[in-house]
Amino acid sequence: MQLRTSPLDASHRDLGAKMVEFGGWEMPLSYGDGTIAEHMACRERAVAFDVSHLGTVRVRGGGAFDALQEAFTNDLAKIGPGRAQYTHLLDPADASVLDDLIVWWVEDGWFDVMPNASNTARVLAALEGTDATDVTSGRAVIAVQGPSARALLRPVAPAASAVPRFGVTRFAWHGAECIAAGTGYTGEDGVEVAVPAEAAPKFWEAVLAAAIPPAGLGARDTLRLEAGLPLHGHELGPGITPLQAGLGWVVAWGKPSFRGRAPLSAERERGIHRRVRGIVCEGRQPPRAGNEVFVMGERAGEVTSGNYSPVLRTGIALAFLPPSTAVGDTVAVDVRGRNVEARVTPLPFVPPTPPRS
């Protein structure tokens, strides 16, 4: 299968990026300074990610609102045009999270739904019968993240830099019609900007020229892990419900119906058998997905995501553990055949840095 590429592909190669396959796309893993340097640059100042591998399903028309309400777990009635919302698409059979996504409510009758890289087809199928179109190939999405993100982006795109957190705004950049949302995936402040494909390389160049260095998927993953944010295929996916992932707040029980409501309601009534927790390990050796976790010498669960934390300078992980496991409990993680002591800790592992104006 031929991998898809971003409109910024040539730019990444010119910058010497290490390219990898991700969700059917070839995307930059890191640049010359490496993942840890990119990670710390985001925590301390700002970086720019190319996240064009995310899908964009544009849903328009008078029936768009009702269709999205029926398809997804969260309640769009809580927000309005010019706002964004995190939500889930569930399997109607068992309430597994088929995808977690962001809905950009651009204006009345216009929604841009942002699924994960390989899940666009699932979202289109869930919205069958509506005016839903895959417009992924026609744009790039650039995420500028970090405490200084808005200040550094302001000279490049003032309207984008001013978009509120979880706000959405349209703006023109050198004649190109763009959309910005105050969202991200790092735990830090920032914005994501959808730019028409033909204008994207120039916009990317302008962002980098504003002293915002590029960062790749490696730093994006370590940043989201420190922020305690889920990754589809790890903390979410087949057999994993929002309740098990600790994301019950994404479910609007007050709505009359949504896909997967019946099995999810049944799970809520009987109680979950596992829940995602954060654990901090002793030492620098990072746990990895699939590592077993033990409580009092008995296998209790497994790591869903694990890595070295550049900020904490130790191994951290998200793991499925029994619901009775509490913050402060001591557990052990089997890392390469050696039991590493760890403790259950609140999330996020690393709080966000206050934004700088």
C-alpha positions, 0 to 999 in steps of 0.5 A: 500500500502506498503511504499518503504524504502531507502537503509539507512532505518536501519541507520535512525532507529539506529539514532532514526529518526522520520519516516514519509510517503512521496510520497509513501516512509517511510523517516526520518522527523527529528532526536534527535535534531529536525528540527530547530537545523538541519535547523540551522546546514545546514545554519551555517555549513553542514548537510546530507540528505537522498533523496533516495525517489527522482526517477532516470530514466536513459535514454541512447542511441543516441536518448536520447537527442532529446527525452528529448528536446521534453519532457521537457521545458528547453533546454539541448543545453544550457549545455553539458555532465558533467552538470545538468539542472532544467526543467519541464514536462508539461501536454500537455492539459493545461501546468500544471507542472506534475513534476519539475526535474533535468536532470544529463547529465552524458556523451554522450548518458547517462542522469539520470533524477531525478523526485519527489518521486511519479512522476517517472511513469509520466516521464517514460510515457513521455519518452515511446519509448526510452531506459529509465529505472527506476533505483531508487531501485539500489541506494541511493542519499545523499545530503550534503548541507551547506557552509562547505559541500564541505570542510567536504566532501573532506576527504570522497569523494574528487571528489564529493566535487570538482564537480562544481555547477550544474556540474556532475561527475562520481567517484569510492568510495571504488570500488563502481561507484558513480555519484555526482552533484552540486545541492541541495534544500536548497539554500546553496552550496552542492552536491548530491551523487548517491551511489549504494545501497549496498555501501550506508550505508558505505558511509553514515557512512563515511559522518556522521563520517566527522562531518556532522550531519543528517537532515530530511525532516522537515529541508529540507522543511523549508530550501527550503521555506526560499530559495523560492524554489517550492515544487510539490503539492504546488507551482507546480502541477495540474492547475499551469503553470511555468508562474504562479509559476514565473519560466518562465526562465525554458521555452526555447521558442527558441526550436521548440517544447516541451510538453505543448508548445501550451497552455503555449504560449496561456497563455503567450499571454493572461497574467497570472491571478496569480503569486507566491509571497513571504510574511513575516508575523508579529509574530511567528505564521506560515501561512499554505497552504490553508490560505486565503490572503487578499488585501485591505480587499478582498480575493486575493489568498491563501498560497501555503506553509507556516512555521516558519522561524528559521533564520528570527524568524517569519512566512513566506509563498509562496502564489498565488496573483494577478500579480499586487501585488508588493514587499512592498505591505501589505496583510493580511493572515487568520491564524486560524481565525485571520488576520495577517498582512504581506508584500510582499517580494523578494525571497529568504527570506534568501540568501545563506551563502558564501561557506567556503573552 
